[in-house]
Amino acid sequence: MESDKDKIIRLEEAYRNLWKEQEELKLRIKENYAEFKLLRDQFGVEKADITSIEPAAVLEEKPKVVVPVQESVKPAATPVINKEKTSWEQFIGEQLLSKIGIAIVLIGVGIGAKYAIDHNLIGEVGRVFSGFAIALVLGFFAFYFREKYRSFSAVLASGSIAVAYFMTYAAYSFYQLIPTSVAFGGLLVLVLIAVFLAMYYNMAIIAHLGLLGAYILPPLVSDGSKHISYYLLYMLIINIGMLFISIARKWPTIQYPIIVWTSFIFLFWFNTDFNYKTSDPSIAAPYLLAFFALFVFGIVGRNHWKKETLVGHQLVQLVLVGICYFGAIGFVLDKSPIWETILYNVIGVGVYYLNKVLFERENRLDFKRIFQALSLFGLSNLLTSFCGDYSYIYVMITGVLLLFWLSKEIERNLEEVIGIVLLALASLSILIEMVIRSFSKELLPFYENELFITIGLSVLAMGITFVMLSKYQVEYYKSVAWKTAGVFTVFFLLFVGFYGIYLNAEYVETTQFADNSTDVKESILRAESLSCFNDSLYLWQYAWISVSVGISIAFRKWVLRRNENFSAGLAVLGNILLGIALLGMTASISNIDRIVANETYWNSFNLAHYVLFAGVLVSWLIVRTQQGQENWTKVTSLLFILWVLSLELVQWSFVSGFGAGYKILLSLLWASFAITMIVIGIKKKQAIMRITAMAILGGTIVKLFFYDLSTLSTIYKTIVFIAIGGLLLVGAYFYQSLSKQETE
């Protein structure tokens, strides 16, 4: 609940914003009136008097409207305007034509220069001076038209800078007319001129042109002898200046290429020349921190300065910048002492928290909450010190959770869409990394595998997030984003178990079952033990499916306190997963004779099958407590219970030496189960339970006549027929007696 103090602060902030909008509206009115006055003077239209309306005139039924009449205005002097210019016409005439024109001019200059070079009409020095002459001509006309035709002048100025930039580079690279220092200085001056022109014309597109020139300048004049740290320092200086301009001029589009290009440079470095054994990690980490702090303050700098409200793209930028920083720090410091990773993560959290404190002092509660969430996001990324090369996956997943959380704070859907895309990319990255790692010769226990640890920590982070949601965003489960996150959490939980079992199997098989012996008998025994080991792990994988479903359902009910029914999609998914687990157990029983003989792996196999059954039973017991359970889920629950009992019976038969006698016991079990369900269904007045039980009875009778008769001996046939017939008579008796009691 919002306190009175917070409400007063929020209303005061809203009032300040309204007052600011009013002042801006007054300023725009003055600017429009000045433009209108200029047009009126150009066309020679005299100023008309404005007749004020007295208060008494408002009460009259038909107030007179005074129309100002111009005196002695000659028709020849008055321009005839047939139709007002449309917006697209104005855009083509004032914007598009000039830009197309300057592009064609530049192409023409290039064609002419190529012709002159091919036919040796102009020497190298003449070519360069000709290019600079064209740049000067364009610059002269840009200066001449700067007052009356501002947009046209800006296009000419941009073309002039582009031509001069290219010719300076040509003089250095193509013709070697100037040294590196002169080329670098000249190109840098042109970049600064472009930035000045952008601010003079108040056009962000020219600033983009200058930014592009600034970024490609060092690669153009570099001979490859300098370390990339020199370029990072140069880029940091350029970014500081450009971000300051973007804040002062309110050009948020300047921030996008800055962040993207910086990220690209680091990625290029990490995938080419980055070396853990050199000083690269100690160079990369401080620069990452510097760029991160610069970007965060650049994104919200105007919000601090001008007290502006939050815009949706700022939230996405803050989260994406955090994902890049914390993911890169985990990668860069993978081979460094763990305290360094923790130190840089804590400082990154401090950048977020400092903004939170500053906004809190300004009573900007919306920004305070956002940076509070960002700080928690940063703290959670302290765990990247355990993720190694895969820290980017963990950071990406926690960043998605943060986007989903904050999208509800500002009530926007774009962040949810971006989050779902990132979640899908994180899942794809996990699969790709797993495939890549499968080709690696490195063998480690699963608890030392960084990818396994990363996925496990991601599942933990998602679980903690859902616990916090149940407290702070009670109706989170209605959101498509959180439903998607829940499904991904279940699949990550499944995957981490499967992957851990796979890693353990690979490690044990390589370290304990390596066949280096020349003894044939020993090799056969080793192969049989390996086969039993694989069968045991095979069942453990299916047991993990059952356990994952049980954990998810129990977490939903007892931790998140959600007692409503599952949606149809989740119910179908849960039943499919449990069915797969039971199918795996059914297939495993076919090899039970071989496993029973090996005591070591039989204990593991036996434990796995009890764990599998426990997952199924826990899921069934929890689902039974839900109100208004769907009929089809009741049917599948009964069938799963019967399936579990049947598998337990079959396993007991093999272990106890009863052998093929399980066929008789199965028929008796099914008939007994069906009759019990009929009795319970009558007492609880559940028709679906009775109908399901009758269907099971029908299946039992079909099995009795078409399978048992053909496979059992005469004695067993006699026993089974008498037993099942007696059970049917008992069932009929209870059905009739209980039905009679109900009618009475």
C-alpha angles and dihedrals in degrees: 000000000000113000123226091250092053090047091052091048091049093049091047090052091049090051091051090051092050090049090050091050089051091053091048090050091053090051092051091049090054092049093049091048091052090052090046091051091051092052091047092053092047093054094042096239112159121233112259125218117247114223112216120225115236118222090243090057091061090064093055117101095225111025115195117245113218112217114197114231122208117225124226099346109164116226091227091059095051115083116232112228112188099181137006115250114256122230095250091048091051091048092052094045099043104029116015100044094052093049093047089047095053090046091053090047091053091048090050091050089051093050091048093047091050091051092049092048094047092051094038091235094142129035124233094264091046091052092053094046091047090055092049089048090056089048090052092049091051090046091050093053090044088056092045095052096039095107105042102028105030099166092048090048091052091054091050091049091051090051091049092053092046093052093046091048093052094046092050090052091046091052090054104036106027102033104019091224096141133036125249095259093053092046092049092047093047094049091047091052090052089051090052090048090052090052091049091050091049090056093042094052092033090229120141092199091070089050088054088053091052092046091052091050091049094051097048094042099088095045089050095055099029121111092200095250097108124085116247089246088077090057091047090054091048090047092049090055092048091048093051091054096044094046090050089053092047089054095045095046097034094240104151091169088071089067095060099064090040093057094040095048093046091050090048092053092052092046090049090051094046092051098044122026104003111126126184092201094062132056092277095108092051089050098044098048097059092045091050090052093047093050091045093053091044093051095046093051090041092055095051099025094105090047088058094043105039097023091237122170125253119277121206096240090056091061092051091048093051092051095044092048088051092049091051094047101045092040092050093046090054090051097043095048096040093115095035126092112287092240090066092056091048091047095054092044091052092049089050089052087049090058090056093043093050090057089048090055093046093051090045090056088051090051090241096150096176093057091042092059093045095052090043088059090045090053091053088049089054093048091052088056091065083089090069087087086077096046101064114182091002096059090109090065093054092045091048092054094047089047090054090052089051092050091051091048096048093043087070091049093059096026098235130140101201091077089054092053092049090047093052090050091050091048090054090048091051090052091049090049090054091053093046093048090048091053092047091048091051087068092052119102092213111115119196135158112264092252090060095047109108095207091053090048091048094053091044092052090047091055089049092051091049091050093050090048092055090050090054091046091056087059105038105025104033097179095046092121090071090067120096089218095058092043087055091047090051093054091048090049091057092048092047088051090051092046096049091055094045092046093047092051090047092051092048091050092050093047096046093043091053098042102036106026101043104139106220096142125110092203108106094204092051091048091052092050090048091051092050091050090049090051091051090047092052092047090053093050090044089060092044089059091056090044088056090057090056092045092049092054091047093048092048094050093044091047091051094050105035103028103031092033094225113151101166121112121275118257116257092254095052092045091053091046092051093049092048092052093048090047090053090051093052091046088055090051090049091053092047093057090067089073096042095110091062095045095048089061091059106067096192097057095032090066090051092046092048092049091049093054092050090049089051092051091046091056091051094047094046090051091049094048093050094046089050090063093061118104120239095016113191117253094236091055089052089053094049090047092056092046091050091052091050089047091053093048091048093051091048090051093050092049092048090050092055095043094048092048095248088127117177090005087093087085090069093044092050092057091048092046093051093048092047092047092049094050091047090052091049091054093046091045091054093048094046093039093236110150094185090060092051093047092049091049091051090051089052089050090052090052090049092053091049090050089048095056103033102036113017094048092055098046108033129081121244094263093051091046090053093049095046096046094048092046096048093042089052091049091051091051091050090049092050091050094052092044093053096041095047092044089052091051090051093053092047 
